[in-house]
């Protein structure tokens, strides 16, 4: 029994030394690695007045779809805002070509990008609040920090991967519909959103339901993308979606940011797993 206890004590001493090294050295190495990765991610969301060399550069993206050529156009992205949109829509019934573009004095903020960047900034703040001179005393302290950082990173990723579900009246009431010159026809709705690494533009064509219509009126709920046949009430009119046109373009730096989020979350989880190995040992008592 004495031999077993001596071996156990020696083993425990070795583990305690390894745990001290983990807390004092490896944790800070991982925190530094996370900071470097997330600063790179943050640079992808360059905004005017954010301490960079000047205003965010303008990037032009050509909209396209493999399924339709009804909608064509170019979107100009500047940081977290659409600074210009130039869109051509070929009407399905008569092939009439409609052209509409943003008014020169208008920009449309993409809240998803702004929110994602804010969450990245918050994660960086949490990491820098524990500089190299800080001494972690317990594994629980590290786990708490990792959980807080992972929460911000998960929220940042979710803002880009999970577009808001909107009702058709919410889209109709959006300020986006008043951004264009000439003004959009009353039978068109437009929505813009981020989905993963893509900037998506959806155009809904509408027609009014007659008061004597035999169709069973059922207002559609919230959705990222509504389908033809979706109905809603706007003002005194009941309307139905007749055609839906969705086009999109890939934003390369959004893809970079998503990769950085994934790598950072993996690093956080790996550090948590190492801490948990020691925690499980301390809670185990063989006798």
Long-range contacts (C-beta under 8 A, 24 or more apart in sequence): 8-286, 15-278, 15-281, 18-278, 19-139, 19-278, 22-274, 22-275, 22-278, 23-135, 23-136, 23-137, 23-138, 23-139, 23-142, 24-135, 24-136, 26-271, 26-274, 27-136, 27-142, 27-271, 28-130, 28-132, 28-134, 30-267, 30-270, 30-271, 31-127, 31-130, 32-132, 33-267, 34-123, 34-127, 34-149, 34-264, 34-267, 34-268, 35-124, 35-127, 35-128, 37-260, 37-263, 37-264, 37-267, 38-120, 38-123, 38-124, 38-127, 38-260, 38-264, 39-124, 40-256, 40-260, 41-120, 41-256, 41-257, 41-260, 41-261, 41-264, 42-117, 42-120, 42-121, 42-124, 44-253, 44-254, 44-256, 44-257, 44-260, 45-79, 45-80, 45-113, 45-116, 45-117, 45-120, 45-257, 46-79, 47-79, 47-80, 47-117, 48-78, 48-79, 55-79, 58-83, 58-84, 59-251, 61-199, 61-249, 61-250, 61-251, 62-249, 63-87, 63-201, 63-247, 63-248, 63-249, 64-247, 64-248, 64-249, 65-245, 65-246, 65-247, 65-248, 68-245, 68-247, 70-243, 70-245, 71-201, 71-203, 71-245, 71-247, 72-247, 73-201, 73-247, 75-192, 75-199, 75-201, 75-249, 77-110, 77-199, 77-251, 78-107, 79-113, 80-109, 80-110, 80-113, 80-114, 80-117, 81-107, 81-108, 81-109, 81-110, 82-107, 82-108, 82-110, 82-192, 83-107, 85-179, 85-180, 85-192, 85-201, 87-190, 87-201, 87-203, 89-188, 89-203, 89-245, 91-205, 92-205, 92-243, 98-185, 98-188, 100-180, 100-181, 100-182, 100-184, 101-180, 101-181, 102-179, 102-180, 102-181, 103-179, 103-180, 103-181, 106-179, 108-175, 108-176, 108-179, 108-192, 110-192, 110-193, 110-194, 110-199, 112-159, 112-160, 112-163, 112-164, 112-193, 112-194, 113-159, 113-160, 113-194, 113-254, 115-155, 115-156, 115-159, 116-156, 116-157, 116-159, 116-160, 116-257, 117-156, 119-152, 119-153, 119-155, 119-156, 119-159, 120-152, 120-153, 120-156, 120-257, 122-152, 123-149, 123-152, 123-153, 123-156, 123-264, 126-152, 139-275, 139-276, 139-278, 139-279, 142-271, 142-272, 142-275, 143-272, 143-275, 143-276, 146-268, 146-269, 146-271, 146-272, 147-272, 149-264, 149-268, 150-265, 150-268, 150-269, 153-261, 153-264, 153-265, 153-268, 154-265, 156-261, 157-258, 157-261, 157-262, 157-265, 159-194, 160-194, 160-195, 160-196, 160-197, 160-254, 160-257, 160-258, 161-195, 161-196, 161-258, 163-193, 163-194, 163-195, 163-200, 163-224, 164-193, 164-224, 165-222, 165-223, 165-224, 166-191, 166-222, 166-223, 166-224, 167-219, 167-220, 167-221, 167-222, 167-223, 167-232, 168-204, 168-220, 168-226, 168-230, 168-232, 168-234, 168-239, 168-241, 169-232, 169-233, 169-234, 170-222, 171-204, 172-232, 172-234, 193-224, 194-251, 194-254, 195-224, 195-248, 196-254, 196-255, 196-258, 197-250, 197-251, 197-252, 197-254, 197-255, 197-258, 198-248, 198-249, 198-250, 198-251, 198-254, 199-248, 199-249, 199-251, 200-246, 200-247, 200-248, 201-246, 201-247, 201-248, 202-244, 202-245, 202-246, 203-244, 203-245, 203-246, 204-241, 204-243, 204-244, 205-241, 205-242, 205-243, 205-244, 205-245, 206-239, 206-240, 206-241, 206-242, 207-239, 207-240, 207-242, 208-237, 208-238, 208-239, 208-240, 209-237, 209-238, 209-239, 209-240, 213-238, 215-240
